[in-house]
Amino acid sequence: MKRCKKALCLLLSLFLVLAAGVKYQNTAYASELTNDSIKQKEEEIQKAKEEKKSLQSGLTNVKELKKQLEASKTNLANYIEELDANLASIQAKIDELKTMISQKEEEIEQKTVELEEAVATQEAQYEAMKARIKFMYEKGDVLYLELVFQSESFGEMLNKAEYIEMLSAYDRKMLDEYVEQAEYVALCKEGLEEEKGVLEEAKKSVEAEEASLNELIAAKEQEITAVSSDIKTKEAAIAEYEAEIASQNETIAALEKAVAEEKAKLAEEQNRKYDGGIFTWPAPSYTRISDEYGYRMHPTLGIEKFHNGIDMAAPGGSPILAAYDGKVVAAAYSSSMGNYIMIDHGDSLYTIYMHASALYVSKGTEVRKGDKIAAVGSTGRSTGNHLHFSVRLNGNYVNPRNYLGG
């Protein structure tokens, strides 16, 4: 009976010793840390460093681009087409960077949570180790002596020596885990800082690319203005302008004709019908109407000319929306209209969207009112970011305000 009591006391002491160390494993932050976890963090840090380096070396060299464009200035149409191709490339890069910024912000939130959990685990381990050290300071030597000298047989002493070895091994394991966790916390902190660095670099890159974009747009504005002023006579300038508008009208009319022919071939199908609903504003980010529909004084020619749509000044890259339900009958590029879209709404009613920096739909796409179809830009004969929005009914331009609410 006496030997059973002693054995029970020894087991209870062993339980208390282990409990002092195991406590942190029952916290909400406990996690099994492995070499793979540390290796993964190291790889994430290296990847972030490479991303930052790539961002720093991947900026557009706008000076070199302008130098390359010099040779094409003798032909304004060619110059505009080449410059617009560069604008599209830069805008695509800006869109990618903005997507990257959104992803990095999400990753930083996730890594912040990981760091908080890792620190909580480390703190729990530290508290457990303090409790263990305190226990061993107060009971350690006495406990070990009792385990050895109170043995009543050699076999019992061996069993108790095994308990002592278990305690020592557990202490070593706790220390190793704490060292690993400390390394993991340091890597989490470093990884978080690297990701923040990538985010800041991406934001700087967006600013630099937008500056390059605006510099090219300004160069195009200067060239268009220079060409207009270099034309020898105002009559020639007027003729050149009217030829440009005629080219636009010819393109639009040809598209309308093609749509009519296609509908005639599919006469057995029900034709699209416009139900008379109000259009949504196609450039919701516009800051002002820079040019209204109708006759107005041309800014460079100094004569009254007809403006066949509404110009909505809006930031480059901001969304262009489908004004109403319909089918895309054209999504293309011309040196005059730039990147443009034409939508058939039924009953010979069409909307046209010009000078986009990017197109997100293609010919044949069915769209709903408010769908994002393109991005505002300054492609074609444009001297600043805006959307030229036109409405045609039965082959003629009509005032878009007749269909727009507000």
ZICOR-V154201 format. One record per residue. RES is the residue in one letter. PHI is phi in radians with two decimals (* if undefined). OMEGA is omega as a letter, one per 30 degrees, with the letter a starting at -180 (* if undefined). D_CENTER is the distance of its C-alpha to the mean C-alpha in Angstrom with 2 decimals. Layout:
RES;PHI;OMEGA;D_CENTER
RES;PHI;OMEGA;D_CENTER
This chain:
M;*;a;74.43
K;-1.12;l;74.12
R;-1.11;l;72.12
C;-1.13;l;69.72
K;-1.10;l;69.11
K;-1.10;a;68.35
A;-1.09;l;65.97
L;-1.11;l;64.22
C;-1.12;l;63.88
L;-1.12;l;62.43
L;-1.12;l;59.83
L;-1.13;l;58.96
S;-1.08;l;58.55
L;-1.07;l;56.30
F;-1.09;l;54.18
L;-1.13;l;53.82
V;-1.10;a;52.81
L;-1.16;a;50.14
A;-1.06;l;48.92
A;-1.10;a;48.30
G;-1.63;a;45.80
V;-1.41;a;44.27
K;-0.89;a;43.35
Y;-1.15;a;39.81
Q;-1.24;a;39.01
N;-1.62;l;39.41
T;-1.35;a;36.76
A;-1.19;a;33.47
Y;-1.76;a;31.63
A;-1.08;l;33.74
S;-2.65;l;32.06
E;-1.43;a;33.49
L;-1.69;l;32.38
T;-2.21;l;32.90
N;-1.06;l;32.62
D;-1.11;l;29.75
S;-1.09;l;27.73
I;-1.15;l;28.44
K;-1.08;l;27.75
Q;-1.09;l;24.33
K;-1.11;l;23.46
E;-1.09;l;24.82
E;-1.16;l;22.72
E;-1.12;l;19.48
I;-1.12;l;20.65
Q;-1.10;l;21.47
K;-1.10;l;18.14
A;-1.10;l;16.41
K;-1.09;l;19.08
E;-1.17;l;18.51
E;-1.09;a;14.75
K;-1.11;l;15.84
K;-1.11;l;18.64
S;-1.12;l;16.62
L;-1.11;a;14.40
Q;-1.17;a;17.75
S;-1.69;a;19.40
G;-1.78;a;16.87
L;-1.26;l;17.00
T;-1.20;l;18.58
N;-1.59;a;22.33
V;-1.16;l;22.97
K;-1.13;l;26.67
E;-1.16;l;27.17
L;-1.07;a;25.51
K;-1.11;l;27.85
K;-1.12;l;30.73
Q;-1.17;a;30.11
L;-1.36;a;29.99
E;-0.95;a;33.37
A;-1.15;a;35.34
S;-1.63;a;34.03
K;-1.23;a;34.97
T;-1.16;l;38.37
N;-2.14;a;36.86
L;-1.04;a;34.53
A;-1.08;l;33.14
N;-1.13;a;32.34
Y;-1.06;a;30.85
I;-1.09;a;28.54
E;-1.09;a;27.44
E;-1.16;l;26.75
L;-1.15;l;24.92
D;-1.12;l;22.79
A;-1.08;l;21.84
N;-1.21;l;20.59
L;-1.04;a;18.75
A;-1.10;l;16.96
S;-1.12;l;16.12
I;-1.16;l;14.81
Q;-1.09;l;12.74
A;-1.09;l;11.20
K;-1.14;l;10.55
I;-1.09;l;9.02
D;-1.06;l;6.60
E;-1.10;a;5.91
L;-1.12;l;5.98
K;-1.16;l;3.78
T;-1.11;l;0.96
M;-1.08;l;4.34
I;-1.06;l;5.30
S;-1.08;l;4.62
Q;-1.14;a;6.21
K;-1.14;l;8.62
E;-1.09;l;9.65
E;-1.19;l;10.58
E;-1.12;l;12.32
I;-1.13;l;14.11
E;-1.04;a;15.39
Q;-1.14;a;16.67
K;-1.22;l;18.26
T;-1.13;l;19.85
V;-1.12;l;21.51
E;-1.03;l;22.64
L;-1.12;l;24.17
E;-1.05;l;25.92
E;-1.17;l;27.39
A;-1.12;l;28.49
V;-1.14;l;30.17
A;-1.08;l;31.87
T;-1.10;l;33.22
Q;-1.07;l;34.46
E;-1.12;l;36.19
A;-1.14;l;37.83
Q;-1.09;a;39.07
Y;-1.09;l;40.43
E;-1.09;l;42.32
A;-1.13;l;43.74
M;-1.16;l;44.91
K;-1.05;l;46.54
A;-1.10;a;48.38
R;-1.15;a;49.45
I;-1.11;l;50.70
K;-1.07;a;52.59
F;-1.07;a;54.20
M;-1.19;l;55.28
Y;-1.11;a;56.64
E;-1.44;a;58.74
K;-2.08;a;59.69
G;-0.92;a;58.80
D;-1.08;l;62.08
V;-1.05;a;64.28
L;-1.08;a;62.29
Y;-1.13;l;62.56
L;-1.10;l;66.32
E;-1.10;a;66.94
L;-1.05;a;65.09
V;-1.50;a;67.34
F;-1.41;l;70.72
Q;-1.57;l;71.00
S;-1.22;a;70.82
E;-1.75;l;74.03
S;-2.68;l;73.67
F;-1.11;l;72.17
G;-1.13;l;69.90
E;-1.14;l;68.64
M;-1.12;l;67.98
L;-1.12;l;65.91
N;-1.07;l;63.87
K;-1.20;l;63.27
A;-1.10;l;62.39
E;-1.18;l;59.72
Y;-1.07;a;58.33
I;-1.07;l;58.25
E;-1.11;l;56.38
M;-1.07;l;53.84
L;-1.12;l;53.32
S;-1.12;l;52.90
A;-1.12;l;50.43
Y;-1.15;l;48.41
D;-1.06;l;48.38
R;-1.11;a;47.12
K;-1.11;l;44.38
M;-1.06;a;43.26
L;-1.13;l;43.16
D;-1.07;l;41.23
E;-1.13;l;38.61
Y;-1.14;l;38.33
V;-1.08;l;37.89
E;-1.10;a;35.18
Q;-1.13;l;33.38
A;-1.09;l;33.66
E;-1.13;a;32.09
Y;-1.12;l;29.25
V;-1.07;l;28.65
A;-1.08;l;28.66
L;-1.19;l;26.08
C;-1.06;l;23.84
K;-1.11;a;24.17
E;-1.11;l;23.55
G;-1.09;l;20.47
L;-1.11;l;19.02
E;-1.14;l;19.91
E;-1.12;l;18.40
E;-1.13;l;14.96
K;-1.11;l;15.35
G;-1.13;l;16.39
V;-1.10;l;13.37
L;-1.06;l;11.18
E;-1.11;l;13.77
E;-1.15;l;13.94
A;-1.12;l;10.29
K;-1.13;l;10.99
K;-1.11;l;14.27
S;-1.13;l;12.98
V;-1.07;l;11.00
E;-1.07;a;14.36
A;-1.16;a;16.36
E;-1.18;l;14.72
E;-1.14;l;15.07
A;-1.13;l;18.61
S;-1.12;l;19.31
L;-1.05;a;18.23
N;-1.16;l;20.55
E;-1.16;l;23.23
L;-1.19;l;23.38
I;-1.08;l;23.55
A;-1.12;l;26.33
A;-1.12;l;28.09
K;-1.18;l;28.10
E;-1.01;a;29.46
Q;-1.09;a;32.13
E;-1.23;l;33.12
I;-1.08;l;33.39
T;-1.10;a;35.46
A;-1.12;l;37.57
V;-1.11;l;38.32
S;-1.08;a;39.32
S;-1.36;a;41.65
D;-1.42;l;43.05
I;-1.11;a;44.36
K;-1.06;a;48.12
T;-2.24;l;49.00
K;-1.11;l;47.36
E;-1.05;l;48.67
A;-1.18;l;46.71
A;-1.12;l;43.54
I;-1.11;l;44.10
A;-1.08;a;44.81
E;-1.14;l;41.62
Y;-1.13;a;39.57
E;-1.15;l;41.44
A;-1.16;l;40.89
E;-1.12;l;37.14
I;-1.12;l;37.28
A;-1.07;l;39.71
S;-1.11;l;37.35
Q;-1.05;a;34.60
N;-1.07;l;37.16
E;-1.12;l;38.48
T;-1.11;a;35.12
I;-1.13;a;34.51
A;-1.09;l;38.10
A;-1.12;l;37.92
L;-1.16;l;34.92
E;-1.06;l;36.83
K;-1.12;l;39.84
A;-1.11;l;37.97
V;-1.14;l;36.64
A;-1.06;l;40.21
E;-1.15;l;41.65
E;-1.13;l;39.21
K;-1.17;l;40.11
A;-1.13;l;43.75
K;-1.20;a;43.43
L;-1.86;a;41.87
A;-1.06;a;44.45
E;-1.24;l;45.09
E;-1.53;l;41.61
Q;-1.27;l;41.00
N;-1.24;l;39.46
R;-1.14;a;36.42
K;-2.15;l;37.59
Y;-1.50;a;36.05
D;-1.59;l;36.88
G;1.48;a;36.96
G;-1.24;l;33.91
I;-1.38;l;32.10
F;-1.26;l;28.99
T;-1.50;l;25.75
W;-1.18;a;24.59
P;-1.28;l;22.41
A;-2.19;a;20.50
P;-1.11;a;19.93
S;-1.64;a;18.43
Y;-1.12;a;21.57
T;-1.73;a;23.51
R;-2.94;l;26.82
I;-1.58;a;28.80
S;-1.50;l;29.60
D;-2.75;a;32.09
E;-1.55;l;33.95
Y;-1.29;l;35.54
G;2.00;a;39.11
Y;-1.33;l;41.37
R;-2.68;l;40.38
M;-1.28;a;41.23
H;-1.14;a;39.21
P;-1.12;a;37.52
T;-1.92;a;38.81
L;-1.51;l;41.78
G;1.26;l;43.46
I;-2.27;a;44.70
E;-1.38;l;43.98
K;-2.35;a;41.77
F;-1.53;l;40.20
H;-1.85;a;36.44
N;-1.56;l;35.43
G;-2.80;l;32.32
I;-2.01;l;30.34
D;-1.72;l;27.93
M;-1.91;l;25.11
A;-1.24;a;23.72
A;-2.57;a;20.01
P;-1.08;l;17.13
G;-1.04;a;15.76
G;1.54;l;12.64
S;-1.26;a;13.57
P;-1.26;l;14.43
I;-1.94;a;17.78
L;-1.92;l;19.35
A;-1.14;a;22.37
A;-1.18;a;25.29
Y;-2.78;l;27.18
D;-1.03;l;27.64
G;3.03;a;28.57
K;-2.14;l;28.24
V;-1.25;l;26.44
V;-1.82;l;29.35
A;-2.74;l;27.62
A;-2.56;a;24.18
A;-2.59;a;25.17
Y;-2.34;l;25.66
S;-2.45;a;28.75
S;-1.15;l;29.55
S;-1.56;a;30.66
M;-1.51;a;28.08
G;1.19;l;25.13
N;-1.30;a;22.56
Y;-2.38;l;24.14
I;-2.31;l;24.37
M;-2.26;a;27.60
I;-2.11;l;28.00
D;-1.62;a;31.36
H;-1.85;a;32.10
G;1.64;l;35.66
D;0.99;l;39.05
S;1.06;l;38.31
L;-1.88;a;35.51
Y;-2.28;l;32.45
T;-2.08;a;29.43
I;-2.27;a;27.95
Y;-2.23;a;24.66
M;-2.01;l;24.79
H;1.23;a;23.04
A;-1.17;l;19.47
S;-1.47;l;16.96
A;-2.67;l;15.62
L;-1.96;a;17.23
Y;-1.92;l;15.77
V;-2.26;l;19.28
S;-2.28;a;22.40
K;-0.97;l;26.12
G;1.70;a;27.50
T;-1.22;l;24.47
E;-1.50;a;25.68
V;-2.14;l;23.60
R;-1.93;l;24.11
K;-0.91;l;24.35
G;1.60;l;21.01
D;-1.15;l;18.88
K;-1.36;a;15.99
I;-1.99;a;17.60
A;-2.89;l;16.31
A;-2.19;a;14.80
V;-1.07;l;17.26
G;-2.72;a;18.55
S;-2.49;l;21.87
T;-1.46;a;22.95
G;1.31;l;26.66
R;-1.36;a;29.37
S;-2.37;a;27.12
T;-2.03;l;27.33
G;3.10;a;24.35
N;-1.09;l;21.20
H;-2.94;l;22.53
L;-1.89;l;23.04
H;-1.62;a;26.59
F;-1.99;a;27.36
S;-2.15;l;30.69
V;-2.23;l;32.72
R;-2.12;l;35.61
L;-2.33;a;38.43
N;0.93;l;41.23
G;1.47;a;40.40
N;-2.27;l;40.24
Y;-1.27;l;37.66
V;-2.27;a;37.89
N;-1.22;l;36.50
P;-1.02;a;33.00
R;-1.13;l;33.97
N;-1.15;a;36.47
Y;-2.02;a;33.64
L;-1.64;l;31.12
G;-1.45;l;31.56
G;1.47;*;31.79
